[in-house]
Amino acid sequence: MRVVVTRPEISAARTAERLKLLGHDPVLLPLSRAIHHRQVATQALVLPHSALIVTSAEAFRALGGIDTGLKIDRDIQLFAVGEKTAAAARSAGFTNIHIGSGDGAGLADLIASKLESPDRPLLYLAGKPRAESLENRLEELGLPVRVAEIYKMIPIDYHAEELRKRLLTSQAQAVLLYSRENAARFFEIAEHHAVSLPETAFLCISPRTAHAVPVAFRPDVRIAESPDENALFALL
């Protein structure tokens, strides 16, 4: 199966390798790239905090280039939104990791179950744009949190001919969509070409992602049973 991968380039390369091992033909179409704000990360980490919250492996790539003179406490409690983020935390040397079920609100509930009344704020090493479900739920639970936007995802533009080549030359049979923003961006730049993909399935990692798919394409949407790539692959 020819599968379009819309994740940012570093993550997309890993996904492509997994697809190849399963016998599929991946087509890389990264829709965004990261800009890291390492000074913001440094300033946030030197302030007192009771635990770290991370919802994307990109946060650890942002941490990778910060001031080497800053000692990061890698034994501090770290709350990761899911297993992929937790794996990135382990690779970055963190040892005290709690793993959520893949969504922000659920992660907030996990944090509340582990930290009843922290005397210092939680530090959320966040990106932009992002869903607000985690922060909203933390506020509902009365948990203090300080948000540090340490990276920003900016869109990648493609010429029409390049999109036609990647999507239509050898017709894609599936498009993997990883977030609401990711899905919205795909159809913003490729909706005209997607009309010419009547046999293509749009595989969404969550209902929230699926809601960003234009109504005309929703009959071809499939939604993963859980918000992780393994469940997304199960739709292929």
SVG drawing of the C-alpha trace seen along z (x, -y; Angstrom):
<svg xmlns="http://www.w3.org/2000/svg" viewBox="-20 -33 49 40">
<polyline fill="none" stroke="black" stroke-width="0.4" points="0.0,0.0 1.3,-3.5 1.0,-5.6 1.5,-9.3 3.2,-10.3 2.5,-13.9 4.6,-14.0 7.6,-16.4 10.7,-15.1 12.6,-13.4 9.5,-11.6 8.4,-10.8 11.6,-9.0 11.1,-6.6 7.4,-6.1 8.6,-5.3 11.0,-2.6 8.2,-1.0 5.9,-1.1 8.6,0.5 9.0,3.4 5.3,4.0 5.6,4.1 4.1,0.7 5.4,-2.1 5.8,-5.3 5.7,-8.7 7.1,-11.5 5.1,-14.7 6.1,-16.6 3.7,-19.5 5.6,-21.3 9.1,-21.8 10.2,-22.8 11.9,-25.9 13.5,-25.5 13.5,-28.2 16.4,-27.0 16.7,-30.2 13.1,-29.8 13.8,-26.2 16.8,-27.3 15.0,-30.1 12.1,-27.8 14.3,-25.0 16.2,-27.1 13.0,-28.2 11.6,-25.9 9.2,-23.2 7.7,-20.0 7.6,-17.9 7.9,-18.1 5.1,-17.6 5.9,-16.7 3.4,-15.9 5.8,-15.5 9.2,-14.0 10.0,-17.4 10.5,-18.9 13.5,-16.7 15.0,-17.7 14.6,-21.3 16.4,-20.4 19.2,-18.8 20.9,-22.0 20.5,-24.1 23.3,-25.5 25.5,-22.6 26.3,-24.4 22.7,-23.9 22.2,-20.8 18.9,-19.2 17.4,-17.0 16.7,-13.8 15.4,-12.1 12.5,-14.5 9.0,-13.1 8.2,-13.5 4.7,-13.0 4.6,-11.9 1.4,-11.9 2.1,-8.5 4.6,-5.7 6.3,-7.5 7.0,-10.6 8.1,-8.4 10.6,-6.6 12.0,-9.9 12.3,-10.9 14.2,-7.7 16.6,-8.3 17.2,-11.8 18.2,-10.2 15.0,-10.7 14.3,-7.9 11.2,-8.8 8.5,-8.7 4.8,-8.3 3.0,-7.5 -0.5,-8.7 -3.0,-7.1 -2.3,-9.5 -4.6,-12.5 -4.1,-15.7 -7.1,-15.5 -6.2,-11.9 -2.6,-13.0 -3.9,-15.7 -5.9,-13.2 -2.8,-11.0 -0.8,-13.9 -3.6,-14.6 -3.5,-11.0 0.3,-11.2 0.7,-14.8 -2.0,-15.7 -0.9,-19.2 2.5,-20.2 4.2,-23.1 5.8,-24.2 4.2,-24.5 4.4,-21.9 6.5,-22.8 4.9,-22.0 7.6,-22.0 5.2,-22.8 5.0,-23.5 2.9,-25.8 0.3,-25.2 -1.2,-22.7 -4.5,-21.4 -5.6,-23.1 -7.2,-20.0 -4.3,-19.4 -4.0,-22.9 -7.8,-23.3 -8.0,-20.1 -5.1,-21.0 -6.9,-24.3 -10.1,-22.4 -8.2,-20.2 -6.5,-23.2 -3.0,-22.1 -0.5,-24.9 1.3,-24.8 3.8,-27.0 3.9,-26.7 7.2,-27.2 6.8,-27.2 10.1,-25.8 9.4,-25.0 7.1,-26.1 5.9,-24.1 5.8,-26.2 4.1,-25.1 6.1,-23.8 4.9,-25.0 4.8,-22.9 4.4,-23.8 1.4,-22.3 3.5,-20.2 5.3,-18.7 2.1,-17.8 0.8,-16.2 3.9,-14.2 3.7,-12.9 0.0,-12.2 -1.1,-11.4 1.8,-10.1 1.5,-6.7 -1.8,-7.1 -1.7,-7.2 -4.0,-4.7 -3.8,-6.1 -2.8,-9.4 -1.8,-9.3 -3.0,-12.3 -1.6,-12.9 -3.4,-15.9 -6.1,-18.5 -3.5,-21.0 -1.8,-18.4 -5.1,-17.4 -6.2,-21.0 -2.9,-21.8 -3.0,-18.8 -6.4,-19.8 -5.4,-23.5 -2.6,-22.8 -3.8,-19.5 -7.6,-19.5 -7.6,-20.2 -5.4,-17.1 -7.3,-15.0 -10.4,-15.2 -8.5,-13.1 -7.9,-10.3 -11.3,-8.5 -9.7,-5.3 -7.7,-6.9 -8.4,-6.5 -7.6,-9.3 -6.4,-7.6 -6.8,-9.9 -5.1,-9.3 -8.1,-10.7 -11.7,-12.0 -10.4,-15.5 -8.1,-15.0 -11.0,-13.6 -13.1,-16.7 -10.6,-18.8 -11.2,-16.8 -13.6,-18.6 -17.1,-17.1 -16.7,-16.0 -13.9,-13.6 -15.3,-12.2 -16.8,-9.1 -13.2,-8.0 -12.0,-8.8 -11.0,-6.0 -10.2,-6.8 -7.6,-4.9 -9.0,-3.1 -6.4,-4.9 -4.3,-8.0 -1.0,-6.3 0.8,-5.2 0.3,-1.5 -3.5,-2.0 -3.1,-4.1 -1.1,-1.4 -3.8,1.1 -6.1,-0.7 -3.9,0.0"/>
</svg>
